[in-house]
Amino acid sequence: MAYCRVVLADSGVKFCERFQRKLADGQLSAERPLDSDPLWAATLSFAWAEKRSGVSRESLLVVAARSAEFDAVNQLAKRGTKLDDIVLTPTLFQWQEDGRRMTTSRLALAIIAVVASILLFPFKQTIAPEWTIYALGADRHPLANITVREVWQQYSLENEGHEEDRLTDSSGRVQFPRRNLRSSISQRLIGCFKQVMMTGVHASCGAKSYLVAFGKGVDTMDWADFSQEQGTTMPWQHSTLVLKH
């Protein structure tokens, strides 16, 4: 519901800022402001923060499309109603709030909704960092025109890896862009489980990246510190490859 309102904020749809609850006798409660509910305020704030952080509209829609309000707007739009003419009524919450049992039910539903949203939301993950590499000889002089190959893969989600070759410049420097992939936590967990089931103890899960540098008489095994060739899932990384001799 919160993500629906964020996605459609500039659409012209007029959302109601009030809600009602179903009472124990089947009647509806009096209307109350949505912002009087702390859970609503926190959820809406989180949704707006996601949008401001650069999360794409398509990713926000994954969650927004699960809202009853979004479905209502979508159905009206399919019938030819202009978005500017759509005025939604107060939201009806099915859980009740008249007694300890009902309050506990409400809390349980809220926890389930939050956990489900976290598990299903496609978060952006860094598969390989924005990577700056320097290739140096044993005398610390820069090595130009060395081929540096970057290899990266999200093993929980991808069956094949990716690679790109670039040459170092006159200062021995080469840079690769950050490699990102959007996926939900549930997708990553299920993908890792499948890997374990297929390959057993040798399964690889998660994001991995590494470098292979060679050329002009330099072999991949000639570098002094192999740890410099291993990538991280941090946004940025600097590595310095120095020849053994």
C-alpha positions as CSV (number, residue, x, y, z in Angstrom):
1,M,0.0,0.0,0.0
2,A,2.8,2.4,0.9
3,Y,4.8,1.5,-2.3
4,C,1.6,2.0,-4.3
5,R,1.2,5.5,-3.1
6,V,4.9,6.3,-3.8
7,V,4.7,4.9,-7.3
8,L,1.5,6.7,-8.2
9,A,2.3,9.9,-6.3
10,D,2.4,12.1,-9.4
11,S,-0.2,10.1,-11.4
12,G,-3.2,12.3,-10.5
13,V,-4.9,9.6,-8.4
14,K,-6.4,11.0,-5.3
15,F,-5.7,8.8,-2.3
16,C,-7.7,9.0,0.9
17,E,-5.6,9.7,4.0
18,R,-8.0,8.0,6.3
19,F,-8.7,4.4,7.3
20,Q,-11.3,2.2,9.0
21,R,-11.2,-1.1,10.8
22,K,-13.7,-4.0,10.9
23,L,-15.0,-4.4,14.4
24,A,-15.8,-7.6,16.2
25,D,-19.6,-7.2,15.5
26,G,-18.9,-6.9,11.8
27,Q,-19.5,-3.1,11.7
28,L,-16.9,-0.6,10.6
29,S,-15.1,1.7,13.0
30,A,-15.1,5.5,12.6
31,E,-12.6,6.9,10.2
32,R,-9.1,7.8,11.5
33,P,-6.1,9.5,9.9
34,L,-3.6,7.1,8.4
35,D,-0.7,9.0,9.9
36,S,-2.1,8.3,13.4
37,D,-0.8,4.7,13.0
38,P,3.0,4.5,13.7
39,L,3.4,1.4,11.5
40,W,1.9,3.3,8.5
41,A,4.2,6.3,9.0
42,A,7.3,4.0,9.3
43,T,6.4,2.0,6.2
44,L,5.6,5.0,4.0
45,S,8.9,6.7,5.1
46,F,10.8,3.5,4.2
47,A,9.2,3.4,0.7
48,W,10.0,7.0,0.0
49,A,13.6,6.4,1.1
50,E,13.9,3.6,-1.4
51,K,12.7,5.8,-4.2
52,R,15.1,8.7,-3.2
53,S,18.0,6.2,-3.1
54,G,17.6,5.5,-6.8
55,V,15.5,2.3,-6.8
56,S,13.9,2.0,-10.3
57,R,10.2,2.4,-10.8
58,E,10.1,-1.2,-12.1
59,S,11.5,-2.5,-8.9
60,L,9.1,-0.5,-6.8
61,L,6.3,-1.8,-8.8
62,V,7.1,-5.4,-7.7
63,V,5.9,-4.5,-4.2
64,A,3.3,-1.8,-5.2
65,A,1.4,-4.2,-7.5
66,R,0.5,-6.3,-4.5
67,S,-1.6,-3.5,-3.1
68,A,-5.4,-3.6,-3.2
69,E,-5.3,0.1,-4.0
70,F,-3.0,-0.5,-6.9
71,D,-5.3,-3.2,-8.2
72,A,-8.4,-0.9,-7.9
73,V,-6.6,1.9,-9.8
74,N,-5.5,-0.6,-12.5
75,Q,-9.0,-2.0,-12.9
76,L,-10.5,1.5,-13.3
77,A,-7.8,2.5,-15.7
78,K,-8.5,-0.6,-17.9
79,R,-12.1,0.5,-18.1
80,G,-11.1,3.9,-19.5
81,T,-11.2,6.0,-16.3
82,K,-8.6,8.8,-16.4
83,L,-6.2,8.7,-13.4
84,D,-7.1,12.3,-12.6
85,D,-10.7,11.3,-12.1
86,I,-9.9,8.4,-9.7
87,V,-10.8,9.2,-6.0
88,L,-10.2,6.3,-3.6
89,T,-12.2,5.7,-0.5
90,P,-10.8,5.2,3.0
91,T,-8.7,2.1,3.4
92,L,-10.3,-0.8,5.2
93,F,-8.0,-2.8,7.5
94,Q,-9.4,-6.3,8.2
95,W,-7.7,-6.7,11.5
96,Q,-9.5,-5.5,14.6
97,E,-8.2,-3.5,17.5
98,D,-10.6,-4.2,20.4
99,G,-8.8,-6.5,22.8
100,R,-5.5,-8.2,23.4
101,R,-6.2,-11.1,21.0
102,M,-7.0,-8.7,18.2
103,T,-3.9,-6.5,18.9
104,T,-1.7,-9.6,18.8
105,S,-3.3,-10.6,15.5
106,R,-2.6,-7.2,14.1
107,L,1.0,-7.3,15.3
108,A,1.5,-10.8,13.7
109,L,0.0,-9.6,10.4
110,A,2.3,-6.5,10.4
111,I,5.4,-8.6,11.1
112,I,4.4,-11.1,8.3
113,A,3.8,-8.2,5.9
114,V,7.2,-6.6,6.7
115,V,9.1,-9.8,6.5
116,A,7.4,-10.8,3.2
117,S,8.2,-7.3,1.7
118,I,11.9,-7.6,2.7
119,L,12.1,-11.2,1.3
120,L,10.5,-10.3,-2.0
121,F,11.9,-6.8,-2.7
122,P,14.6,-6.8,-5.4
123,F,17.5,-5.1,-3.7
124,K,20.5,-4.0,-5.7
125,Q,23.6,-6.1,-5.0
126,T,27.2,-5.3,-6.0
127,I,28.5,-8.4,-7.9
128,A,31.9,-6.7,-8.7
129,P,33.1,-3.4,-7.4
130,E,34.1,-0.3,-9.4
131,W,37.6,-1.5,-9.7
132,T,40.8,0.4,-10.3
133,I,43.9,-1.7,-10.9
134,Y,47.6,-0.7,-11.3
135,A,50.0,-3.1,-12.9
136,L,53.7,-2.6,-11.8
137,G,57.0,-4.3,-12.5
138,A,59.1,-5.6,-9.7
139,D,60.9,-2.2,-9.8
140,R,57.6,-0.5,-9.3
141,H,57.5,1.0,-12.7
142,P,54.1,1.0,-14.5
143,L,53.4,-1.8,-17.0
144,A,51.5,-0.5,-20.1
145,N,49.4,-2.7,-22.4
146,I,48.9,-5.5,-19.9
147,T,45.6,-7.3,-20.5
148,V,43.5,-7.3,-17.3
149,R,40.5,-9.6,-17.4
150,E,37.7,-9.1,-15.0
151,V,35.4,-12.1,-14.3
152,W,32.2,-11.9,-12.2
153,Q,29.2,-14.0,-11.4
154,Q,26.3,-14.3,-9.0
155,Y,26.4,-18.0,-8.5
156,S,23.0,-18.2,-6.7
157,L,21.3,-16.7,-9.7
158,E,23.4,-17.1,-12.8
159,N,24.5,-20.3,-14.6
160,E,27.3,-18.6,-16.5
161,G,29.9,-16.0,-15.6
162,H,30.8,-12.8,-17.3
163,E,34.2,-11.4,-18.3
164,E,35.7,-8.3,-19.9
165,D,39.3,-7.6,-21.0
166,R,40.9,-4.1,-20.8
167,L,44.4,-2.9,-21.4
168,T,46.4,-0.9,-18.9
169,D,47.4,2.6,-20.0
170,S,50.8,4.3,-19.9
171,S,50.5,4.7,-16.1
172,G,49.8,0.9,-15.7
173,R,46.2,1.8,-14.8
174,V,42.9,0.2,-15.8
175,Q,39.4,0.6,-14.5
176,F,36.2,-1.5,-14.6
177,P,32.7,-0.2,-13.8
178,R,30.7,-1.6,-10.9
179,R,28.6,-4.6,-11.8
180,N,25.2,-4.7,-10.1
181,L,22.3,-7.1,-10.1
182,R,18.8,-6.7,-8.6
183,S,17.3,-9.7,-6.9
184,S,15.3,-10.5,-3.8
185,I,16.6,-12.2,-0.7
186,S,14.2,-15.1,-1.4
187,Q,15.7,-15.5,-4.9
188,R,19.2,-15.6,-3.6
189,L,18.3,-18.2,-0.9
190,I,16.4,-20.4,-3.3
191,G,19.2,-20.2,-5.9
192,C,21.9,-21.1,-3.3
193,F,19.7,-24.0,-2.1
194,K,19.5,-25.3,-5.7
195,Q,23.3,-25.0,-6.1
196,V,23.8,-27.1,-2.9
197,M,21.3,-29.7,-4.1
198,M,23.0,-30.0,-7.5
199,T,26.7,-29.9,-6.6
200,G,26.8,-30.7,-2.8
201,V,29.7,-29.5,-0.7
202,H,31.4,-28.0,-3.8
203,A,28.5,-25.6,-4.4
204,S,29.2,-21.9,-4.9
205,C,26.8,-19.3,-3.7
206,G,26.6,-15.5,-3.8
207,A,28.6,-12.9,-5.7
208,K,32.2,-13.5,-6.7
209,S,34.7,-11.6,-8.9
210,Y,38.4,-11.8,-9.7
211,L,41.1,-10.6,-12.0
212,V,43.4,-12.4,-14.5
213,A,46.3,-10.2,-15.8
214,F,48.7,-11.3,-18.5
215,G,50.5,-10.2,-21.7
216,K,53.9,-8.9,-22.9
217,G,55.7,-11.9,-21.5
218,V,53.8,-11.7,-18.2
219,D,52.0,-14.9,-17.0
220,T,49.1,-14.9,-14.6
221,M,51.2,-16.6,-12.0
222,D,53.9,-13.9,-12.1
223,W,52.2,-11.6,-9.7
224,A,53.5,-11.4,-6.1
225,D,50.2,-11.0,-4.2
226,F,47.3,-13.1,-5.5
227,S,44.9,-11.5,-2.9
228,Q,45.0,-8.4,-5.0
229,E,43.2,-10.3,-7.8
230,Q,40.2,-11.2,-5.6
231,G,37.2,-8.9,-5.8
232,T,34.8,-7.9,-3.0
233,T,31.2,-6.9,-2.9
234,M,32.1,-3.4,-1.7
235,P,31.1,-0.5,-4.1
236,W,34.8,0.4,-4.8
237,Q,38.1,-1.4,-4.8
238,H,41.7,-0.6,-5.6
239,S,44.3,-3.3,-6.4
240,T,47.9,-3.1,-7.2
241,L,49.5,-6.0,-9.1
242,V,53.3,-6.2,-8.7
243,L,55.5,-8.7,-10.4
244,K,57.5,-11.1,-8.3
245,H,60.7,-10.4,-10.2
